[in-house]
Amino acid sequence: MDEDAQAELAAYRRTIDNLDAAVIHMLAERFRCTKQVGELKSRHGMPPADPVREAEQLERMRALAVEAGLDPAFAEKLLRFILAEVIRHHEEISAESG
């Protein structure tokens, strides 16, 4: 690979690394917020999971993915993974306070 191609590849990789860092920071912020939701639910005796909200979010995520040119099936898998982790955290919060 010539030097120009190497430089171009390095630039793409720097951008990817920056985007990955942004994704991690956004997920951390999302989980800070969902922790607060879990604490609120626990205080008020609400269940850790909300199937209606989850279904709405999945539909919304799929639509956003289509709009953004991303595979909606991938977006759904990602959100399902995140939701499972959120519910696990909410269950832990509920168990700790109950």
C-alpha positions in Angstrom: 0.0 0.0 0.0 1.4 3.4 -0.9 1.9 6.3 1.5 -1.2 8.2 0.3 -3.4 5.1 0.9 -1.8 4.6 4.3 -2.4 8.2 5.3 -6.0 8.0 4.1 -6.6 4.8 6.0 -5.1 6.3 9.1 -7.4 9.3 8.8 -10.5 7.0 8.5 -9.3 5.1 11.5 -8.9 8.2 13.6 -12.5 9.2 12.7 -13.7 5.7 13.6 -11.9 5.8 16.9 -13.4 9.2 17.7 -16.9 8.0 16.8 -16.4 4.9 18.9 -15.4 7.1 21.9 -18.5 9.2 21.3 -20.7 6.1 21.3 -19.2 4.9 24.6 -19.7 8.3 26.2 -23.3 8.5 25.0 -24.0 5.0 26.3 -22.6 5.9 29.6 -24.8 8.9 29.8 -27.8 6.8 28.7 -27.1 4.3 31.5 -26.7 7.1 34.1 -30.2 8.3 33.1 -31.7 4.8 33.1 -30.2 4.2 36.5 -32.3 7.2 37.8 -35.3 5.7 36.1 -34.7 2.4 37.9 -34.4 4.1 41.2 -37.6 6.0 40.6 -39.4 2.8 39.6 -38.1 1.0 42.7 -39.2 3.8 45.0 -42.7 3.7 43.6 -43.1 -0.1 43.3 -43.1 -0.1 39.5 -41.9 -3.1 37.6 -38.3 -3.1 36.2 -39.6 -3.7 32.6 -42.2 -1.8 30.6 -43.1 -3.9 27.6 -45.3 -1.2 26.0 -42.5 1.4 26.3 -40.0 -1.2 24.9 -42.1 -1.9 21.9 -42.5 1.8 21.2 -38.8 2.3 21.5 -38.1 -0.6 19.2 -40.5 0.8 16.5 -38.9 4.2 16.9 -35.4 2.9 16.6 -36.2 0.9 13.5 -37.7 4.1 11.9 -34.7 6.1 12.9 -32.4 3.5 11.4 -34.3 3.6 8.1 -34.1 7.4 8.1 -30.4 7.3 8.8 -29.6 4.6 6.1 -28.8 1.9 8.7 -30.1 -1.6 8.7 -33.2 -1.5 11.0 -32.7 -5.1 12.0 -29.2 -4.2 13.3 -30.7 -1.2 15.2 -33.3 -3.4 16.8 -30.7 -5.9 17.9 -28.6 -3.1 19.4 -31.6 -1.7 21.3 -32.7 -5.1 22.5 -29.2 -5.6 23.9 -29.3 -2.2 25.6 -32.8 -2.8 27.0 -31.8 -6.2 28.4 -28.9 -4.5 30.3 -31.2 -1.7 31.5 -33.8 -4.2 32.8 -31.0 -6.2 34.5 -29.9 -3.0 36.2 -33.5 -2.1 37.2 -33.9 -5.6 38.7 -30.7 -5.2 40.7 -31.9 -1.7 42.0 -35.3 -3.2 42.9 -33.7 -6.1 44.8 -31.3 -3.9 46.7 -34.0 -1.6 47.9 -36.7 -4.2 48.5 
